[in-house]
Amino acid sequence: MKHLSVHALLLAAGYGTRLKPITNDLPKCLVKIGGRSLLELWIIKLIQSNVTSVLINTHYLADKVNLFLSPLFLNNYKEIKIQVTHEEILLGTAKTMINNKEFFRNKIGILIHADNFFEDDLSDFLKAHLNKPQKCLLTMLTFTTDNPKSCGVVEIDSDGIVTKFYEKVKNPPTNLANGAIYAFNNDFIDWIENNAPSAEDFSNDILPKLLGRINTYKTDKFFVDIGTPKMLEKANNFLNQKNIIK
């Protein structure tokens, strides 16, 4: 991946409502797993995946995120350019990307929900994106979930292309979950400009319009959405077990 120029947007501005009371005075991206914040874990993962620049959006408790991204912290991660974009009003997952579309121009872009944690880096995911079918504008990372009711889930065809998408329905027909990590190129940005320029939510306003044009990469590594205290505990238990094994 070193021959590519890859830029990532880390969505880190949300309120973390389901994680309360932990997030009463702590932004979700600074919640720790294995002694490190989700935000730091993602920056490490992006460096491992040879991402050259990352943009972090902030809103809820933004001052604490800014304080965390101190000159000392930034100096420890010189391999990647770290920038922040503050939202006075929370824009929504799609609108944030649209407002920062020039950050991705002529690059491979990655859109990441920072409240996810998984064991793998993004190298194989990016390779899958490079080898996507020509008709696809987007590559989605997927994983197998044991709680499909709490996730957006997808059905795919024999080529791994999304044919149906269900966002947190009562009786999901599949357990193949959307990992809320997406890779794209200029053609996707062009598509948004022409087809969904006022989109706000990525899952509701973008994905349903792209059925048949979303490539998938399924990770078999540990993956969890840190949405609730239970999921946070699950992630910490996983890391503790890994340390024991080592």
C-alpha positions as CSV (number, residue, x, y, z in Angstrom):
1,M,0.0,0.0,0.0
2,K,3.0,2.3,0.2
3,H,2.6,3.4,-3.4
4,L,-0.9,4.7,-2.7
5,S,-1.9,8.0,-1.1
6,V,-4.7,7.1,1.3
7,H,-6.7,9.7,3.3
8,A,-9.1,8.7,6.2
9,L,-11.9,10.5,7.9
10,L,-12.5,9.3,11.5
11,L,-16.1,10.0,12.6
12,A,-15.6,10.9,16.2
13,A,-18.1,13.7,16.9
14,G,-21.1,11.7,18.3
15,Y,-22.6,11.8,21.8
16,G,-22.1,8.1,22.7
17,T,-25.6,8.0,24.1
18,R,-25.7,4.2,24.5
19,L,-22.4,4.2,26.4
20,K,-23.7,6.5,29.2
21,P,-22.8,7.0,32.0
22,I,-19.2,6.4,30.7
23,T,-19.7,9.1,28.1
24,N,-21.3,11.7,30.5
25,D,-18.0,13.6,30.6
26,L,-15.8,11.6,28.1
27,P,-16.2,11.6,24.3
28,K,-16.7,8.1,23.0
29,C,-13.5,8.2,20.9
30,L,-11.5,8.6,24.1
31,V,-13.0,5.6,25.8
32,K,-10.1,3.2,26.5
33,I,-9.6,-0.4,25.4
34,G,-6.6,-2.2,26.7
35,G,-5.2,1.0,28.2
36,R,-5.4,3.1,24.9
37,S,-8.2,5.2,23.6
38,L,-10.2,4.2,20.6
39,L,-8.9,7.3,18.8
40,E,-5.2,6.3,19.5
41,L,-5.9,2.7,18.5
42,W,-7.3,3.9,15.2
43,I,-4.4,6.2,14.5
44,I,-2.0,3.3,15.1
45,K,-4.0,1.1,12.8
46,L,-4.0,3.8,10.1
47,I,-0.3,4.1,10.3
48,Q,0.1,0.3,10.1
49,S,-2.1,0.5,6.9
50,N,0.1,3.2,5.4
51,V,-2.6,5.9,5.5
52,T,-0.9,9.2,5.0
53,S,-3.4,11.7,6.4
54,V,-6.4,11.5,8.8
55,L,-9.2,14.0,9.5
56,I,-11.0,13.8,12.8
57,N,-14.4,15.4,13.2
58,T,-15.4,16.7,16.6
59,H,-18.5,18.1,18.3
60,Y,-19.4,16.6,21.6
61,L,-16.8,17.4,24.3
62,A,-14.5,18.6,21.5
63,D,-12.2,20.4,23.9
64,K,-11.3,17.1,25.5
65,V,-10.4,15.7,22.0
66,N,-8.3,18.7,21.2
67,L,-6.5,18.4,24.6
68,F,-5.8,14.7,23.9
69,L,-4.3,15.6,20.5
70,S,-1.6,17.6,22.2
71,P,1.7,18.5,20.5
72,L,3.4,15.6,22.5
73,F,0.8,13.1,21.2
74,L,1.2,14.4,17.6
75,N,4.9,14.2,17.9
76,N,4.6,10.5,18.8
77,Y,2.8,9.8,15.5
78,K,4.7,11.8,12.9
79,E,4.1,9.1,10.3
80,I,0.6,10.4,9.7
81,K,-0.8,14.0,9.2
82,I,-3.5,14.5,11.8
83,Q,-6.1,17.2,11.3
84,V,-9.3,18.2,13.1
85,T,-12.6,19.6,11.7
86,H,-15.0,20.9,14.3
87,E,-18.7,20.9,13.8
88,E,-20.7,23.5,15.7
89,I,-23.8,21.6,14.7
90,L,-23.5,17.8,14.4
91,L,-23.7,17.2,10.6
92,G,-24.4,13.5,10.2
93,T,-22.1,10.8,8.8
94,A,-22.7,11.6,5.1
95,K,-22.8,15.4,5.4
96,T,-19.4,15.4,7.2
97,M,-17.9,13.5,4.3
98,I,-19.5,15.7,1.7
99,N,-18.4,18.9,3.5
100,N,-14.8,17.5,3.4
101,K,-14.9,15.9,0.0
102,E,-11.8,17.8,-1.3
103,F,-9.8,16.1,1.5
104,F,-10.3,12.9,-0.5
105,R,-9.9,14.3,-4.1
106,N,-7.4,12.2,-6.1
107,K,-6.8,9.9,-3.2
108,I,-8.2,6.6,-2.0
109,G,-10.6,7.7,0.8
110,I,-11.6,5.7,3.8
111,L,-14.6,6.7,5.9
112,I,-14.5,5.2,9.5
113,H,-16.8,5.2,12.5
114,A,-14.3,5.6,15.3
115,D,-16.4,3.7,17.8
116,N,-15.6,0.4,16.1
117,F,-12.7,-1.9,17.2
118,F,-11.3,-4.8,15.3
119,E,-8.1,-6.8,15.4
120,D,-7.0,-6.5,11.8
121,D,-5.4,-3.6,10.0
122,L,-6.8,-2.2,6.8
123,S,-4.3,-3.5,4.3
124,D,-6.3,-6.4,3.0
125,F,-9.4,-4.2,3.0
126,L,-7.7,-1.7,0.8
127,K,-6.4,-4.5,-1.5
128,A,-10.0,-5.7,-1.9
129,H,-11.0,-2.2,-2.8
130,L,-8.3,-1.9,-5.5
131,N,-9.5,-5.2,-7.0
132,K,-13.3,-4.3,-6.8
133,P,-15.5,-4.9,-9.7
134,Q,-15.5,-2.0,-12.1
135,K,-19.1,-1.2,-11.6
136,C,-18.7,-0.7,-7.8
137,L,-18.2,2.7,-6.4
138,L,-17.7,1.7,-2.8
139,T,-16.1,-1.1,-0.7
140,M,-17.7,-1.9,2.6
141,L,-16.0,-3.9,5.4
142,T,-18.3,-6.6,6.7
143,F,-18.2,-9.0,9.6
144,T,-20.3,-11.8,11.1
145,T,-22.4,-10.6,14.0
146,D,-24.1,-12.6,16.8
147,N,-26.6,-9.8,17.3
148,P,-27.8,-8.8,13.8
149,K,-30.8,-6.9,15.3
150,S,-28.4,-4.2,16.5
151,C,-26.6,-3.8,13.2
152,G,-27.1,-2.8,9.7
153,V,-26.8,-6.1,7.8
154,V,-26.4,-6.9,4.1
155,E,-27.2,-9.6,1.6
156,I,-24.5,-10.1,-1.2
157,D,-24.4,-12.0,-4.5
158,S,-21.8,-14.5,-5.6
159,D,-19.3,-11.7,-6.4
160,G,-19.6,-10.2,-2.9
161,I,-21.6,-7.2,-4.1
162,V,-24.4,-5.9,-1.9
163,T,-27.9,-6.6,-3.2
164,K,-29.9,-5.7,-0.1
165,F,-29.3,-3.6,3.0
166,Y,-31.3,-3.7,6.2
167,E,-30.6,-1.0,8.9
168,K,-31.4,-2.5,12.4
169,V,-34.6,-4.4,11.6
170,K,-36.5,-6.7,13.9
171,N,-36.1,-9.9,11.9
172,P,-32.8,-9.5,10.0
173,P,-32.5,-12.2,7.3
174,T,-28.7,-12.4,7.6
175,N,-25.9,-12.0,10.1
176,L,-23.5,-10.4,7.7
177,A,-23.0,-7.0,9.3
178,N,-21.9,-3.6,7.9
179,G,-18.7,-2.7,9.7
180,A,-19.3,1.0,8.8
181,I,-15.9,1.3,7.2
182,Y,-15.9,2.3,3.6
183,A,-13.2,2.8,0.9
184,F,-13.8,4.9,-2.3
185,N,-12.3,6.9,-5.1
186,N,-13.1,10.0,-7.1
187,D,-15.9,8.3,-9.0
188,F,-17.8,7.9,-5.7
189,I,-17.3,11.6,-4.8
190,D,-18.5,12.5,-8.3
191,W,-21.6,10.2,-7.8
192,I,-22.5,11.9,-4.5
193,E,-22.2,15.4,-6.1
194,N,-24.6,14.4,-8.8
195,N,-27.0,12.0,-6.9
196,A,-27.0,12.8,-3.2
197,P,-25.5,16.3,-2.6
198,S,-27.7,16.9,0.5
199,A,-27.4,13.5,2.1
200,E,-27.0,13.5,5.9
201,D,-26.8,9.9,7.1
202,F,-24.6,7.5,5.2
203,S,-26.6,4.3,6.0
204,N,-30.0,5.8,5.2
205,D,-29.3,8.3,2.5
206,I,-26.3,6.7,0.6
207,L,-26.3,3.0,0.8
208,P,-29.8,2.2,-0.4
209,K,-29.1,4.2,-3.6
210,L,-26.0,2.1,-4.3
211,L,-27.3,-1.5,-4.2
212,G,-25.5,-3.5,-6.8
213,R,-22.5,-1.1,-6.7
214,I,-21.1,-1.8,-3.3
215,N,-18.2,-4.2,-3.1
216,T,-17.6,-6.0,0.2
217,Y,-14.6,-7.3,2.1
218,K,-15.3,-9.6,5.0
219,T,-12.9,-9.7,8.0
220,D,-12.7,-12.9,10.0
221,K,-10.8,-11.1,12.7
222,F,-12.4,-9.9,16.0
223,F,-14.8,-7.0,15.3
224,V,-17.0,-5.1,17.7
225,D,-19.0,-1.9,17.7
226,I,-18.3,-0.1,21.0
227,G,-21.8,1.1,21.4
228,T,-22.7,-0.2,24.9
229,P,-20.9,-1.0,28.1
230,K,-21.4,-4.7,27.3
231,M,-19.6,-4.3,24.0
232,L,-16.8,-2.3,25.7
233,E,-16.4,-5.1,28.2
234,K,-16.3,-7.6,25.3
235,A,-13.5,-5.7,23.6
236,N,-11.4,-5.4,26.8
237,N,-11.9,-9.1,27.6
238,F,-10.6,-10.0,24.1
239,L,-7.5,-7.9,24.5
240,N,-6.9,-9.4,28.0
241,Q,-7.1,-12.9,26.5
242,K,-4.7,-12.0,23.7
243,N,-2.2,-10.7,26.2
244,I,-2.5,-13.9,28.2
245,I,-1.9,-16.0,25.1
246,K,1.1,-14.0,24.2
